[in-house]
Amino acid sequence: MTHRIAIGGFLHESHSFAPLPTTYRDFLTAGESPALARGATLVAALRDTSWPIAGAIAVGEAAGAVLLPLTWATASPARPVQDEAFERIAAMICADLSATLAAGPVDGIYLDLHGAMVVDSFPDGEGELLRRVRAVAGDIPLTISLDPHCNLTAAMVDRVDALVPFRTYPHVDMPFAGGQAMRLLIARIERAKPWARAFRQVDFFIPVPAQCTLVAPMVPAMDARAAINARPGVAEMAFCFGFPYADFHDCGAAMAAYADTQAEADAAASDLLAWINAHEATFRLEATPAAEAVAQAIAIARTADRPVVIADGQDNPGGGGHGDTTGVLAELIRQGAQGAVLGMINDAESAAACHAAGVGATIPLSLGGKSDGVPIAVTARIERLSDGNFVGTGPMAAGNPIALGPSALIEVAPGVRVVLVSSKMQALDQALFTHIGVIPADCKILVLKSVVHFRADFGPIAERVILATAPGPVPVDPATLPFQHLRPGLRLRPMANAPA
């Protein structure tokens, strides 16, 4: 039997304290991700990317399904989504679904979501979107894929037939998650009845750097998840690590189990929660102040054969940072680092000045600091220029077209260079450097605006990784943020009490 399946998506990771809001225009402009796609253009625009929906398309087509495209849109992490953007894009998805239903039967719906979207008027953005989709679709089987940084809510769990978060961070299995959500959707259609479901919340924040699935504590945590998922009767054991920068009641880590019986679902969810609680102390982490991090990197680099990587994680564009703070750069210059390259500073004004001056010119710049008012004054020698258009090559972004606008490679002090761009992107792919003539493996020190994702492509070439703390809007310790709306009793650090 040929299944007719509607597909679409709406993704945003919202940081309540980030410097800049998320507007409708942000979803229309291609940068590190594709621009809004709707209708007939959707499948062609996304089929060959590394987004979850690409995996759903591949699995659906391999199963002989007729795919019925709706709307798909994403924007870079930033402050919550403005009402106008949410209303317009949600309306597109629901209108497309309504028109699709009017044109013929729909057997199932797959949506590519993030799970940490906050909207000005709706703290649980995905819960509200799914409420609207259900109002149009009724009880048509519906599955979703999620980023594991999802702030999972009971409303999300109750409104879908199954949800599948990625298993990895760095997220190298995004197409797998979309494909698995499509497999479960087809299974749900063919079984003709829903699975039982169970939802549990973790009562402490898991710091984002501690969520990396390449190292402990997440390696054993994900092994525990996999063992539970393998139990007879369990269709999906979903573990969402949380995005601890969203100021709303349900922020934080949570899990959902879908199984043949309620007893199986309850046991699965409760057992994984018990494992996480028993290992709470292992989720604590330490980070290194910027001055010390740079000093360590310089010392290690003197005898190392491979680059020392400094993760400037508190300005991570993938978490809501603007990618333009200068704390680590100031230390590189102050300490006279040699062979250092920082990627990247997002500063369209400075990039335009470099393009106007041309390769070989030396010009003064007030570099970065557009989001926090703390630029750094440098005399920049322009080594290379680029239009900022390239294709990702690493495990996370391979095949993705990337457009960062006018870009430049500049030397800002003897031995210190900066990749300067006009649109923010997390430093998760070596193509960010190679497209402008820098070979990362040849550098002595690499400073990356990222907290974990860089490990997928840069980890294999790194001599050492140092997580630095410099001023930025994405603190590695979210307990320092002025939350107002979290649920009572949530501990903002592992093994710590929530503030009164």
WOFEN-V727914 format. One record per pair of residues at least 6 apart in sequence whose ideal C-beta (glycine too) atoms are under 7 Angstrom apart, sorted by the first residue. I is the first residue (numbers start at 1). J is the second residue. Records with the same first field share a line. If there is no record, write none. Layout:
I=J + J
//
This chain:
2=64 + 65 + 66
3=65 + 107 + 108 + 186 + 189
4=66 + 68 + 104 + 105 + 106 + 107
5=60 + 65 + 67 + 68 + 107 + 108 + 109 + 110 + 185
6=68 + 70 + 97 + 100 + 106 + 109
7=53 + 56 + 67 + 68 + 69 + 70 + 110
8=69 + 70 + 71 + 72 + 93 + 96 + 111
9=53 + 72 + 111 + 112 + 113
10=73 + 89 + 90 + 93 + 113 + 129
11=74 + 112 + 113 + 114
12=22 + 74 + 75 + 81 + 114 + 117
13=77 + 114 + 116 + 147 + 149 + 243
14=22 + 79 + 80 + 81 + 116 + 117 + 118 + 246
15=77 + 78 + 79 + 245 + 319 + 320 + 473 + 474
16=79 + 80 + 118 + 245 + 246 + 247
17=245 + 473 + 481
18=78 + 79 + 320 + 473
19=322 + 371 + 372 + 473
20=78 + 79 + 322 + 371
21=78 + 79 + 82
22=75 + 78 + 79 + 80 + 81 + 82 + 85
23=82 + 85
24=84 + 85 + 88
26=75 + 76
27=36 + 73 + 74 + 75 + 85 + 89
28=35 + 36
29=35
30=403
31=76 + 403 + 404 + 423 + 425
32=76 + 402 + 425
33=74
34=45 + 46 + 49
36=71 + 73
37=45 + 46 + 72
38=71 + 92
39=69
40=69
42=69 + 72
43=57 + 67 + 69
46=53 + 54 + 57 + 72
47=54 + 57
48=54 + 399
49=399 + 400
50=174 + 175 + 396 + 397 + 398 + 399 + 400
51=112 + 174
52=112 + 145 + 174 + 175 + 177 + 178
53=72 + 112 + 178
54=175 + 178
55=175 + 176 + 177 + 178 + 179
56=110 + 112 + 178 + 179 + 181 + 182
57=67
58=179
59=179 + 182 + 183
60=67 + 182
61=67
63=186
68=100 + 106
70=93 + 96 + 97 + 100
71=89 + 92 + 93 + 96
72=112
73=89
76=317 + 424
77=317 + 318 + 319 + 320
78=320
80=118 + 119 + 120
81=117 + 118 + 119 + 125
82=120
83=119 + 120 + 121
86=119 + 122 + 125
90=129 + 132
93=133
94=132 + 133 + 136
97=133 + 136 + 137
98=136
100=106
106=140
107=189
108=140 + 141 + 185 + 189
109=137 + 140 + 142
110=143 + 181 + 182 + 185
111=144
112=145 + 178
113=126 + 144 + 145 + 146
114=146 + 147 + 150
115=126 + 146 + 147 + 150 + 151 + 152 + 240
116=147 + 149 + 150 + 151 + 243 + 246
117=125 + 126
118=125 + 246 + 248
119=125 + 128
122=128
123=248 + 249
124=153 + 155 + 248 + 250
126=156
127=153 + 155 + 156
130=156 + 159 + 160
131=159
133=142
134=159
141=161 + 185 + 188 + 189
142=160 + 161
143=160 + 161 + 162 + 163 + 181 + 184 + 185 + 188
144=160 + 163 + 181
145=164 + 177 + 178 + 181
146=163 + 164 + 165 + 240
147=165 + 166 + 171
148=165 + 166 + 169 + 239 + 240 + 241
149=241 + 242 + 243
150=165 + 240
151=242 + 243 + 246 + 250 + 251 + 252
152=240 + 254 + 256
153=250
154=199
156=163
157=163 + 197 + 199 + 256
161=188 + 194 + 195
162=181 + 184 + 188 + 195 + 235 + 236 + 258
163=238 + 256
164=177 + 180 + 181 + 184 + 236 + 238
165=177 + 238 + 239 + 240
166=173 + 174 + 177
167=173 + 222
168=213
169=211 + 212 + 213 + 452
170=396 + 428 + 452 + 453 + 455 + 456
171=396 + 453
172=395 + 396 + 456
184=235 + 236
195=235 + 258 + 259 + 260
196=259 + 260 + 261 + 262 + 265
197=256 + 257 + 258 + 265
198=256 + 257 + 265 + 266 + 268 + 269
199=254 + 256 + 269
200=254 + 255 + 269 + 270 + 273
201=252 + 254
202=252 + 253 + 254 + 273 + 276
203=489 + 490 + 491
204=280 + 491 + 494
205=242 + 244 + 252 + 478 + 491 + 492 + 493
206=241 + 242 + 253 + 283
207=283 + 285 + 476 + 477
208=244 + 319 + 451 + 452 + 476
209=285 + 313 + 451 + 452 + 467 + 476
210=217 + 283 + 285
211=218 + 241 + 452
212=218 + 452 + 455
213=219 + 222
214=455
216=282
217=279 + 282 + 283
221=276 + 279
224=272 + 275
225=237 + 239 + 272
228=234 + 237 + 268 + 271 + 272
229=236 + 237
231=268
233=259 + 260 + 261 + 264
234=257 + 259 + 264 + 268
235=258 + 259
236=258
237=257 + 268 + 272
238=255 + 256
239=255 + 272
240=253 + 254 + 255
241=253
242=251 + 252 + 253 + 254
244=251 + 252 + 478
245=319 + 320 + 474 + 478 + 481
247=483 + 484 + 485 + 486
248=485
249=485 + 486 + 487
250=487
251=486
252=490
255=269 + 272 + 273
256=269
257=265 + 268 + 269
258=265
259=265 + 268
280=494 + 495
281=494 + 495
283=494
284=494 + 495
287=467 + 468 + 469 + 476
288=296 + 466 + 467 + 468 + 469
289=469
290=327 + 328 + 331 + 468 + 469 + 470
291=331
293=310 + 466 + 468
294=310 + 328 + 331 + 332 + 335 + 337
295=335
296=466
297=308 + 310 + 445 + 466
298=335 + 337
300=308 + 463 + 464
301=308 + 339 + 444 + 445
304=463
306=441 + 461 + 462 + 463
307=440 + 441 + 443 + 444 + 445 + 446 + 461 + 462 + 463
308=445 + 463 + 464 + 466
309=446 + 448 + 454 + 458 + 462 + 465
310=328 + 445 + 447 + 466 + 468
311=448 + 450 + 451 + 454 + 465 + 466 + 467 + 468
312=328 + 447 + 448 + 449 + 468 + 470
313=450 + 451 + 467 + 474 + 476
314=469 + 470 + 472 + 474 + 475 + 476
315=321 + 323 + 325 + 449 + 472 + 474
316=426 + 449 + 450 + 451 + 474
317=323 + 424 + 425 + 426 + 449
318=426 + 450 + 453
319=451 + 474
320=473 + 474
321=449 + 472 + 473 + 474
322=346 + 370 + 371 + 424
323=344 + 345 + 346 + 424 + 449
324=345 + 346 + 347 + 368 + 369 + 370 + 371
325=368 + 372 + 374 + 470 + 471 + 472
326=367 + 368 + 369 + 374 + 375 + 376
327=470 + 471
328=447 + 468 + 470
329=342 + 376 + 418
330=376
332=340 + 342 + 416 + 447
333=412 + 413 + 416
336=415
337=415 + 416 + 445
338=415 + 444
339=415 + 443 + 444 + 445
340=415 + 416 + 444 + 445 + 447
341=417 + 419 + 433 + 438 + 443 + 446
342=418 + 419 + 447
343=419 + 427 + 432 + 433 + 448 + 449
344=419 + 420 + 421 + 427 + 432 + 449
345=367 + 368 + 418 + 420
346=421 + 423 + 424
347=367 + 368 + 370 + 420
348=405 + 422
350=365 + 367 + 420
351=405 + 406 + 407 + 408 + 420 + 421 + 422
352=406
353=363 + 365
354=380 + 382 + 385 + 408 + 410 + 420
355=385 + 406 + 408
357=363 + 382
358=382
359=382 + 383 + 384 + 385
360=382
361=382
362=379 + 380 + 381
363=380
364=379
365=378 + 380
366=375 + 377
367=375 + 376 + 378 + 412
368=375 + 376
369=375 + 376
372=471
378=412
380=410 + 411 + 412
381=410 + 411
382=408 + 410
383=409 + 410 + 411
384=408 + 409 + 436 + 437
385=408
386=407 + 435 + 436
387=406
388=403 + 404 + 405 + 406 + 407 + 421 + 422
389=403
390=402 + 431 + 435
391=399 + 400 + 401 + 402 + 431
392=398 + 399 + 400 + 402 + 429 + 431
393=429 + 430 + 431
394=428 + 429 + 430 + 431 + 456 + 457
395=456 + 457
396=428 + 429 + 453 + 456
397=428 + 429
402=425
404=421 + 422 + 423 + 425
405=421 + 422 + 423
406=422
407=419 + 420 + 421 + 422 + 436
408=420
409=417 + 419 + 436 + 437 + 438
410=417 + 418 + 420
411=417
412=418
419=432 + 433 + 436 + 438
426=449 + 450 + 453
427=448 + 449 + 450 + 454
428=450 + 453 + 454 + 456 + 457
429=457
430=440 + 457 + 458
433=440
440=446 + 458 + 461
441=461
446=458
448=454 + 458
459=465
467=476
469=476
475=481
477=493
478=492
479=492 + 493
489=498
490=498
491=497 + 498
492=498 + 499
//
